[in-house]
């Protein structure tokens, strides 16, 4: 006895149970009566009991048949629903878009891209998972997202990286800070300043640490925070200085509540892009999203 039941046998069973007649069941399914008989015989052999009683040209369900019928009808209904859903996936604009991006990118980079994408794919289901680059890699490998927006991953990972743009990190200071008044950052003061930095677990923290270590500068006093919005507010209050890119503080720079100062002669740039598992073929909606990102950030 098999653990599974042939779907063709299920269809023949439900049709015969509905029509109570082999001739009508055969006509409904566009099959011969002998094909219906073989399907029912195969099903009865499979489940190990009789499902119909014959009375002349009519057939009636046995108790076992009556018990099987509701389950068989549900199976056919679910199969029909699955076919409809798969057919809808082939329609223009349908499907899904699963993307991972950091919270800051979700706030400052993605909204205009998603607005344009939704105009092209109005029926596409969009899912955004927030996470830094390392978390995005985990999400990709767990098949929870298909694309990730972030900085170029370090090391040899099974990923394809599609570059989008480069940004530069600046010191962000209050307009009242001595560096703002001087219009420059004295290199010998960096190590003594209270620095407010984004999470130590982030790739940004590591590239900042590496940048200053190469200049023999140790950041001795720093505050670690998990939100750039909170960092900006603390810098405005004069509680320290921070390092971030201009697109994160665009509004504050325009209104003058923060001042951006270069790090010095050695600039600190980061490469941003979209990455996905190597060898994976992107869908039409995903390729469109990549193209919109290139247009918006390029």
N, C-alpha and C positions, 0 to 999 in steps of 0.2 A: 504493500500500500504506500503510495507516494505522499509526501508531506504537503505538496501543493496540488492544486486542482487546475486542470487545463481550462483556460478562459473560454475556449470555444465550446467546451462541454457545459460550462456555466451558462453561456448564452443560449445554447440549445435547450437546456433545462428550464430556464425562466420563460422562454418563448413557448415551450410545450405546456408548461404549467399555466400560462396565460390563455392559450388557445384551446387546451384540452383535446387537441386533435393533431395527429401526425401530419396530415395533408396541409392543414392551415399553417402549422409551424414551419413546414418545409417551404411553403409559398412565401411566408413572411421573411425567411432568411435567404430565399432564393437558392435553396438546396434541394436535393432529392430526399424522399422519405427514408430511403435506406441510409443516407448520411445522418439524418436525425436519429434513426434507430441505433446506429453505431455509436453516436455521441452519447446517447443516454445509457447504452450498455456499458460504454467505457467509464462513464461517471459512476454508475452503480457499482461497477467492479472496483473503482478507485476508493469509494467511501465505504464499501463493504456491506451495503444493504440496498433493498429495493426502494425506489423513490416514487414509482407509479404503479397503479393497478389498471389493467386493461379491461374495458367493458365494451366489447364491440369495436366501433370506430372511435369511441371516446376513451380518454385516459383520465385518471384522477390521482391526486397526490396521496401517498401513504402518510402515516404519521411522521416518518423520517423526512419525507419530501416537504411536508408542511413546516418542519423545523428548519430545513435548509433554505427554503425560499426567501425569507427576509434577508438572510446573510448574503445570498446570491444576488439579490436585487441591489443591496448596498454596494457590493463589489462592482457590479456593472455601472452603477451611478458614479462611483468614485473614478472608475476608468474613463467614463465619459467626461467628467469634470477635468481630469488630468489632460485629456486630449484637447479640450477647449483652452486650458491654460497654456499648453505648449503652442497651440496655434496662435494665441494672442502674443506670445513672445516674438513671433515672426513678423508682427505688424510693426510698421514704422513708429518709432518713438516709445515702444514698450520695452520691458526688461527692467534691469536694475543697475544702479551705479553705487558701488561700495568703496568709499575713500576714507583714508586715515590722514589726519593733519593735526598739528599742534593747535592749542587753543588760540594762540596769537594769530596764526595763519587763518584760522576760522573766522576771527574777528576782522582782520584787516585785508586779507587777500582773496578768500573764496567767495564772499557774497556777490560781487559783480559777475564772476564766472558762472556761479550757480544760477543766477538770474537769466543769463543768456542760454545756458544749457537747458533750463526748464522751458524756454520758448521753443527750442528745437525738439525736445523730447518731453512733451507735457504729461505723458502717461508713464514715464520712467520713475521707478521707485528709488529714491535717493537715501542712502544711509551714510552718515558721517561719524566716524569714530575718532575721538580726540586722543592724541598721544604724541610723545616726542619720537624722534627717529628710531630709537631702540625699541620702543613699544610698537611702532608701526611695523618693524621687521617681524616681531612676534605675531602680530595680527595677520600679516601676509602669509606666514608659514602655517598659521592655524586656519587659513582659508576664511577668515572673518572679514577681510577686505580684499579688493583686487588691485587697488592703486594706493600709493601713499605719497603725500606731499611733504617734503622735508629736505634737510641738508644731505649732501652726498654721503652715503654710508661709508664708514672706514673699514678697512680689512677686506678679505676675500669672502664675499657673501654670494649666495645663489640668486643675485638680483640683476635686473637690467635697469640702469639709471638713465633717464631722459632729462638732460639739463634744460633749465628754464631761464634762470637769471642768476646774477651775482649781487650780493649786497656787501656793505662795509659797516663795521662796527665803529661807533663813536663814543666818546665820553659824553654822558648827559648830565648836566649840572643845573642848579638853580641860577637864575639871573643874578642873584646876590652873592654867589660863590666867588671867591677871589680868582679862580681860574677863568670864570666868565668875564670878569672885569679886565683881566690881563689878556684875554683872547687866545690863550695858549695853556698847555699843560706842562709844567716843569717836570721833567723825567724823575728828578730826585725826590719829588713829593708824592709820586704815585704809591709807593710802598707804604707811606705813612697815612694815606687818606683812607677814610671809611668807605669801602666799596660795597654797593648793594647789587648782588648778582642773582641771576636766575638759577634754579635748582642745580645742585652739585651733580646730580645724576644725568644732566643733559649734556648733549654734545657741545652746545655753546659754551658751557662752563669749562669743558676740557680744552677747547681751542683757545679760550681766553687765557687759561692757566699756562698753556704751552707757549703762547705768544709772549707773555711777560717773562717766563722762565728763560726763554732764548735771549732775553736782554738782562738776565740776572736780576730781575725784579721780583720780589716775593710779596704777594698780597697778604699782609699780616692781619689786617682788620677788615673783615667783610661780613655782611649779613646775607644769608641765603633765603630767597623767597620763591614761591611757586607761581607768582602772578606778575606779569609785566605791568598791569594796571596798578597794582599795589606798589610796585617799585617806583613807578613814575610819581605817585603821590608822595612817597617818602622823600624822593629827591627834591620835589617842589618845596617841601617843608625844611629843606636844608639838613636832613639827617644823614646825608652822604651823597656820593655820586654813583653813577651806574654806567654800564656799557650796553648799548643796544643800537640797532639799526634805525635809520631815519624813518622807514615806513611804519615802524611800531609807534613812533612818537610824532607822526605827521601833524596831528591837530595841535599838540602842545608846542611844537616848533613854530607853527604858523601864528599861534596866539602869543608866543613869547614867554610862556610859562616854563619852558625848558630851553637850554642852549646846548647845541651840539658842537663838540670840539674834537678835532682829529687826534688820533692816538700818538701821532708823531710822524717821523719819516717812514717808519715801517707800518704800513697799513695792514689791517686785519679784515680779510674778505672771506666770505663763505659762498659756496656753490649750492644753489637750490634746484630742485627738480622733482619729477615724478618717478617713482620706481615701482617695479612689479617683479614677480618671480620670473627668473630666467627661463626662456622657452615657452612662456605662456602667450597665446595669441589673444590680443585684445579684441573686444567686441566693437561694433560700430559706435555705440554710445560712449564707450571708454576712449576710443580714438578721437571722437569728437571733443570729449572733455580735455584730453591732452592738447588738442589744437587750440581750444579756447584759452587754456592756460598760457600757451606760448604767445598768443596774441595779446593777452592781458599783461603778462609779466615781461615779455621779451623787449 
